[in-house]
């Protein structure tokens, strides 16, 4: 550092000697240009950052200026005194050492996980939960972990997100719709189904060539009888404005305290989950099979719905099936799979052989 300072001083002295060979007019013009450049830079830079070499040079040259010129420099006498105080402080101040024990990374991740899972919990509530689990940690440490992670206090982050809100509401929502299938002899059949939003479970109500209002209402009664006590957990049924859904159909669900929610006109996205299942059953089954008659259609759909509810993975359920949970994590000891053919080999199901 000392060698570099001597080098800078030598360069500055040589630059001053070069000024002796220049005329006064050239020097004055350069000073005016430099003053204007400094004025422009002061408008752009609020507080310049100086290196230690800049401070040494400015501190030495400021003494040669008049008192009036010193007032217009970026380095004032107060600045020089503050630099000296900082040097004294660095000379005699002991290095700071953080006290206390270091929080294990696993415990820090556990605190952040509890805060993310429970938006209404403050640091005191999280501390109490950890104490009940047997973890020895101070409440101030929990607060420090949350603050460093940028997590706001509980009152500011209280309230569910849209994803959490929709997931909670989904447990009480049903959706129903029709889709049509043309048979081999060009007879059009109408299939009525119901889907549970939370579990994506499909209920196949029936298929007919003449979907009258009375037939639809009877299928609704049969569906509620099949649900049994589970009917009390549902509060909303989403349907479109098809004329086949009559007031009698609505009254059947209203008797079970299920409110009917009609979608807007020409808005299939308002019943997106039901529309998505229609696209799935067409893509995976109906577009690849020729349907002979209603009996054949019901047999094919019944087998496919069983596969859909008990085996087919769903992204909304973290790749689980509606009526089958995922096995515990961990790779099997050996890879031995058994294949089961459905619908004449159109669909395959695989199971792990013990």
N, C-alpha and C positions, 0 to 999 in steps of 0.2 A: 504493500500500500504506500509506503514511504517513497519507494522508487518511482511509482507511478505519479505521485504528487510532484516529485522533483522533475520528472519528464514534462508534466503539464506546465510547470513554472518556466522551464527552459523554452518550451514552445511559445509561451506567452511573451517572454522577454524577446525572443527572436522576432515575433510579430511586431512588437513595439519598435525595435530597431529598424524594421522595414518601413515604419511610418515616418522616420526621420528623412527619408529620401523623397517623400511625396510632398506636393505643394499644399498650401493652406486651403486653396479653393477646392481641391479634390477631397481633403479631409472634411471640410464643412459639408460638402454634398453628401458624403458617406454618412456623416452623423445625422443629417436630416432624413436620409433614407432609413437608417436604422431606427430612428425615433418613430417614424411612421409605421415601420414593421412592428415595433414593440406595442404601439397603440392598437394595431389590428389584432395582435395576438392576445392582448389583455381583454379585448371584447369577446374572444372565443374561449379562453382558458380562465376559469375562475380561480383555481389554486394550482399553480404549477408544482410538479414534483422535482425536487433537487437531489442530486447525488451528493456524496460527501465531498467530492472534488469541487463541485459547484459552490458548495457552502464555504469551502476554504478560500477559493478565489474571491468570491463576493465579500467575504468578511475582511479580507486583506485590502481590497481596492476601495471599499466604501469609506475607509478612513481618509482617503485622499480627496474625497468630494467635499464640496461646500455643504453647510447645513441645509440650504434650500434644495439642493439636488438630492440629498439623502431622503427627503420626504417623498420623492417620486419613484423610488426604487422598490422592487419586489421584496428586497431584504431591508428591513428597518432595524434600528438599534434594539428594539424589543425582541425582534426575531433572533438576533445574535445572542441576546441574553437567554432566550429560551433554549437555543441550541446548547449553550453552556450548561444550563440546568439539566437538560436531558443527558449530557455526557456525565455529569456528576451522579445523576440518578442511576445510570447504567453501571457506573463504577462501583457504587456501594450497595446497590439493591441485591439481595439474595435471590437466586432463581426460585420461581414459584413452583411449588409442588402440590398437585391436587391430592387432597386427603381422602380417606375412606377407601373401601374396597372396590374393586372393579366389578361392575355388574356383568354376569355371564351373558354371552350372546343369546343363549337359549331362553333365559328369563326375559331379556329385552324383546325378543320376538313374541313371547307369550303375552307380554303387556300390550304390544301393538295388535296382536290377534284379538285379544279381548275387547280392545277399544273399537276395532273394526266390526266385530260381531255384535256389539251392543252400543249403539249410537247414543243412548241416553245415560250411559254410565260415565261418571266423572272419575278423577284419579283416586278419590277416596273409596268409591265403590269398587274400582278395580283392585285397589290395595286390599280391601276386605275380602274379595273373592280369592286373591292369591294367598292371604293368610289362612283362609279356610281350607285351601289345598295343601297347606304345609310349607309354603315358600316364605323364607325370611327376607323381607325387603321393606325399606322405609317408604312411607307415603311420599316424601319429597323426591325420592328416586323415581317413583312412578310418574310424578308430575314432570320431572326433568326429561324422562324418556319420551313422554308425549309431546313436550314442547320442542325437543330437538327434531322429532319426526314431523313437525308442522301440523299436529292434530289440535284442533280448537277445543276449548272447554265444552263440556257436555251441553250446556244451554244453546251454544251456537251451532252445534252439529246434531241437535236433537231432531227427531222426526225421520220417518223412513224415506228412503230413496224411491224413485218411481219403480224400479225393479222390485224392491221389497214390497211396496204397496200393491202392485199388480199380482205378485206371487201370493200374498195373503188373501187378496180378494178372489183369486182363482179357485180357492177351495169351495166356494159357494156358487160357482158359475157352471151352467150347462149350456150347450149350443146344439141346435138341431137344424137339419137341412135335408133337401131332396137332391138326388142326382139320377139321371136317366141312363138306361142301357138298352141298346138295340140288339135284338136277338138275331139268330141266323136267318129267320124268316121275316126280318124287318119289323118285328113287333116291338114296340117301345114299352119298357117296364120302368117304373119309378120306385126307387129305393129310399126309405126313410131311416135315418140313423140319428143318434145322440152321442155327443162327445163330452167328456168331463175335462174342463180346462186344466185342472191341477195335475191330474194323473195321465191325461191323454187317452184314457180308456174309452173304447168305442162300444156302443150298444147298438146292435142291428135290430131295428124294430120290425121291418117287414118290407116286402116288395109286392107291387100290384100294377096291373095295367090301367086301372081306373081309380086313381087316388081321390076319392070323394072326401068331403068334410067329415062324414060319419066314420069312415074307415080310419082317417088320421086321428080323430078323437079316441077311437077304440084302442089304437096302438099306444096312445099316450097313457090310457088307463092301465094297459098291460105293463107298460114300462114302469110306472109308479108302483105297481104291485110287485114287480121283480126287485125293485130297489128296497122295498120294505122299510125298515127303520132308517136306512141311509138317506131316505128322501128328506129328512129333517135338516140335513147339513147343507142343502142347496137352497139358495135364496133368489137366484136370477136364472132365467132361461132366455137365451138369445135366439131369435129367429128372424127371417126376412118377412116381407109383406106379401108373400104368396097367398092367393085366395084360398088355397087348400087348408091354411091354418085359420079355422073359423073361431068364433067366440066360444063355442063349446070346447074346443081344444084349449083355449086360454083358461076357461073355467076349471078344467081338470087340474091344471097346475096351480091355479089360484086357491083351490081348496086345500092344497098342501103348503100354503103361504109362500109360493114361488112366484115372484114377479116376472111378468113378460116384458122383455126389452126388444122392441122392433128396430131393425137396422134401417138406416136411411135408404132412399130409393137409389138403385143402381150403385150400391156401395159394398161390393163383396169383401173389401178389406175390413169392414166393421164386424164380419164374422170370419176372421182370417183362419182360425184354427180348424173350423169345420171345412172351409174351402181348401185348406192344405191337405186334409185327409182325403178329400175327393180327388185331388191331384195325385196323391200317393197311391190310392187304390187303382186309379186308372193306369198309372205308369207301371206299377209292379204286377198288376193282375189283368184288368179288363182289356187293356190294349194288346194283350198277348194270348187271350183265350176267346174262342167263339162260343157264345152263350146260345144254348138250344131253346130253352124255355124258362119259365119262372122257377120251377123246381130245381133245374140245373143251376140257375143263378143263385138261389138261396144256399144250395149246398156249397158252391164255390166260395161265396162271400162268408159263410159261417166258418169254413176252414181258415180262410185268410184272416178273419177277425180274431180267431183264437191265436193264430201266429202273431198277429199285431199286438195283442194285449199281453201275451206271455213270453214272447221271445224277441221281437224286433226292437233294436236299440233306438233311443230318442235323444237328440241333443239337448232338448229342454229338460230332460231328467238325468243329465250327466251320463248318457249312453246306457241307462237302465231301461227296462221294459215297464209298461204301466203296472203290471201285476207281478213283476219279478225284480227283486233288488239285485244289485251287483254282488258277486262273491267277495269275501275279504281280500284285501290287497296281498300281493305276494305271488311270485311265479310258481307254477305247478312243478312238482318234482320231475315229472316226465310229460312230454307232449304226446298225448294219445287221444285223438278226437274221433267221435262217432257222428256220422252224418245221417240225418233223417230227411227223406224227400217228402215234400208236400205238393199237392196239386199236380201229380204226375211228374214230379221232378222240376217243376217250374220254380219252386222256392226250396232252399236248403236250410236246415237248422243243424247247428253243430253243438255237441255237448262234450265235456271233458270226462273221459273214462277214468275212474279211480284206479 
